[in-house]
Amino acid sequence: MTEKSQVSATDTIKKPDQTQPDWYLQQLVDMINGKEYELPITLFVNGLIVSGQLTSGHNYFEGLGEQLTEFFGGPSDDTSKAVALLTAPADMYTNDDEDEEKPLPQYIHLNKARVFTPGQQPIPSEGSWWRGRLSSVDGFHFGSLSALKEL
């Protein structure tokens, strides 16, 4: 056999495209978007553990708007304008036209999200709204984590 005709096993195995989101997680997020329910989930993202409730993009932006209004000291003309601008993407996540084909989601949204690191209490302790790029998620499992109470 000549060198040109030799094919190694590694030449025939395709490497996964690490820049693309997990198709299964992407389908799950697509299913949740436009719905009112949440699903407990834990994500592994670049060495961090993020745990919370998978929620729709619409719920994320609506909840973020409430949090921002509170942060800015309550409703006012200026606050309302800023919050409206920052939460306008919520409309992208409604399923008003079921027949319209929408692109698959590129972002995942969590409510009550907390970041876990070894030997530390999760931050923030009560959870918060969280948004991340699906292509950055290394893995996931259903169910959310809880912190150990100090003895």
C-alpha positions as CSV (number, residue, x, y, z in Angstrom):
1,M,0.0,0.0,0.0
2,T,1.2,3.5,-0.8
3,E,1.2,6.3,1.7
4,K,-1.5,8.1,-0.3
5,S,-4.1,5.3,-0.1
6,Q,-3.7,4.8,3.7
7,V,-6.6,6.3,5.7
8,S,-6.4,6.4,9.5
9,A,-9.4,6.0,11.8
10,T,-9.2,9.6,12.9
11,D,-9.5,10.8,9.3
12,T,-13.0,9.2,9.0
13,I,-14.4,10.5,12.3
14,K,-16.0,13.9,12.1
15,K,-15.3,16.2,15.0
16,P,-18.4,17.9,16.4
17,D,-18.8,21.6,15.6
18,Q,-18.2,23.3,18.9
19,T,-19.6,26.6,17.7
20,Q,-23.1,25.2,17.2
21,P,-25.6,24.8,20.1
22,D,-26.7,21.4,21.2
23,W,-29.6,20.6,18.9
24,Y,-31.6,18.9,21.8
25,L,-31.2,21.9,24.1
26,Q,-32.0,24.3,21.3
27,Q,-35.3,22.4,20.6
28,L,-36.1,22.4,24.3
29,V,-35.6,26.2,24.4
30,D,-37.7,26.6,21.3
31,M,-40.5,24.6,22.9
32,I,-40.4,26.8,26.0
33,N,-40.4,30.1,24.1
34,G,-43.9,31.4,23.8
35,K,-45.2,29.4,26.8
36,E,-45.9,30.4,30.3
37,Y,-44.4,27.5,32.1
38,E,-40.9,27.0,33.5
39,L,-38.7,23.9,33.8
40,P,-35.9,23.4,36.4
41,I,-32.5,23.0,34.7
42,T,-28.8,23.1,35.4
43,L,-26.3,24.3,32.8
44,F,-22.6,23.8,32.6
45,V,-21.1,26.9,31.0
46,N,-17.4,27.3,30.4
47,G,-16.5,25.6,33.8
48,L,-19.3,27.3,35.7
49,I,-22.6,25.7,36.9
50,V,-25.7,27.8,36.4
51,S,-28.9,26.5,37.8
52,G,-32.5,27.9,37.7
53,Q,-35.8,27.7,35.9
54,L,-35.8,27.6,32.1
55,T,-38.2,30.2,31.0
56,S,-39.3,31.8,27.7
57,G,-37.5,34.8,26.3
58,H,-40.8,36.8,26.7
59,N,-41.0,35.9,30.4
60,Y,-37.3,36.9,30.8
61,F,-37.7,40.3,29.3
62,E,-41.0,41.0,31.2
63,G,-39.4,39.9,34.5
64,L,-36.3,41.9,33.7
65,G,-38.5,45.0,33.1
66,E,-40.1,44.6,36.5
67,Q,-36.6,44.2,38.1
68,L,-35.3,47.3,36.3
69,T,-38.3,49.4,37.3
70,E,-37.7,48.5,40.9
71,F,-34.0,49.2,40.5
72,F,-34.6,52.6,39.1
73,G,-36.9,53.5,42.1
74,G,-40.3,52.7,40.7
75,P,-42.3,53.9,37.7
76,S,-41.6,57.3,36.2
77,D,-41.6,58.7,32.7
78,D,-37.8,58.3,32.3
79,T,-37.9,54.8,33.9
80,S,-40.7,53.7,31.7
81,K,-38.9,54.8,28.5
82,A,-35.7,53.1,29.5
83,V,-37.4,49.9,30.5
84,A,-39.5,49.9,27.3
85,L,-36.3,50.2,25.3
86,L,-34.5,47.4,27.2
87,T,-37.5,45.0,27.2
88,A,-38.6,45.5,23.6
89,P,-37.1,42.2,22.5
90,A,-39.9,40.4,24.5
91,D,-42.2,40.6,21.5
92,M,-39.8,38.4,19.4
93,Y,-40.6,35.5,21.7
94,T,-44.4,35.4,21.3
95,N,-46.0,32.7,19.2
96,D,-48.8,34.8,17.8
97,D,-48.4,33.3,14.3
98,E,-47.9,29.5,14.7
99,D,-47.7,29.1,10.9
100,E,-44.8,31.5,10.6
101,E,-41.4,29.7,10.5
102,K,-39.1,31.3,13.0
103,P,-35.3,30.6,13.3
104,L,-34.2,28.4,16.1
105,P,-33.2,30.2,19.3
106,Q,-29.6,31.2,19.9
107,Y,-30.1,32.3,23.6
108,I,-31.4,30.5,26.7
109,H,-33.2,32.3,29.5
110,L,-33.4,31.4,33.2
111,N,-35.4,32.7,36.1
112,K,-34.1,32.3,39.7
113,A,-30.7,31.5,38.3
114,R,-27.7,31.0,40.6
115,V,-24.1,30.4,39.8
116,F,-22.4,27.6,41.8
117,T,-18.7,27.4,42.5
118,P,-17.0,24.7,44.7
119,G,-17.0,25.5,48.4
120,Q,-19.0,28.7,48.1
121,Q,-22.6,29.7,48.5
122,P,-24.3,30.3,45.1
123,I,-24.6,33.8,43.8
124,P,-26.9,35.5,44.0
125,S,-28.3,33.7,46.9
126,E,-32.0,34.3,46.0
127,G,-31.5,33.9,42.2
128,S,-31.9,36.3,39.4
129,W,-32.8,36.6,35.7
130,W,-30.0,35.1,33.5
131,R,-29.5,35.1,29.7
132,G,-26.8,33.1,27.9
133,R,-25.7,32.0,24.5
134,L,-26.8,28.5,23.7
135,S,-23.5,27.8,21.8
136,S,-21.6,28.4,25.1
137,V,-23.5,25.7,27.0
138,D,-21.2,22.6,27.4
139,G,-23.9,20.4,29.0
140,F,-27.1,20.4,31.1
141,H,-29.4,18.2,33.2
142,F,-33.0,18.6,34.2
143,G,-33.5,19.8,37.8
144,S,-32.0,22.7,39.7
145,L,-29.4,22.7,42.4
146,S,-29.8,24.0,45.9
147,A,-27.3,25.2,48.4
148,L,-26.4,23.3,51.5
149,K,-27.5,25.1,54.6
150,E,-24.7,25.8,57.0
151,L,-24.7,23.4,60.0
